[in-house]
Amino acid sequence: MSSSRDFVYKLNFALYGLIQAPMLWSKTLREFLLNLGFRAVGYEGSTFVLRKDGMKLTLVTYVDDLQL
């Protein structure tokens, strides 16, 4: 059995350190939450609500590291 030292891994994509990182991270998180059944609320789309079995879960997200 070979160990991980016998392999070379190629990084296809990275989110961190890019100017677009906050936008890409927000998009990835949004898609994930929508697939779980959350509904985006509000103009910015950073608040998500999930209603299930008579319960309500509100999730507010904030992505930092904005560069202008």
N, C-alpha and C positions, 0 to 999 in steps of 0.2 A: 504494500500500500504506500502510495507516495504522499509526502507531506505538502503543506501549502507552500513551502519554500521552493518546490519544484515547478511552480506556476508563475506566470506573469499576468497580472490583471490590467486591463485597459479601462480607464475611466471614460465612459461615453458622455457623461453630462454631469455638471456640478452646479448647484444653486448658489453656493456661498461665494462671496467675493465678486459677483457680477453686479453691474449696475441694475440689471433687470431682476435681481434676486428677490426683492420683496414682492414684485408683481408675480413672478413664477411661483413663489411659495404660497401666496394668497390663492392663486388659481388652483394649485395642487390641493390645498386644504379645502377649498370650496367644492371641488369635484368630489373629493372623498366624503365630505359631510353630506352632500346632496345624494350620493349613492347610498348612504346609510339611512336616508329618509328625512333628513333635516330640510327645512324650507328657509330660504334666504329672506330676511326681513329688512326693510329700509332701503334707502337710496344707495348707500355705500356697499351693501352686501357683506358687511362684517359681522352681522348679527344673524344667528341661525336659531330656529325653533324646531323642536321635535315633540310631537304630541303622540302619545301611545298609552293605551290602557287607562285612560282618564288622567294621565299625568302629563305635565308640560316641562320640558327641559329647554332653557334658554342658554345659548352659548354665544358669548361676545368674543371676537377674535381681534387681535391687533398685531400687525407685523411691523417690527421696528427696522432700523438700519436703512432709513430712507436717505438717498443721496441726491442732491440737487446740483 
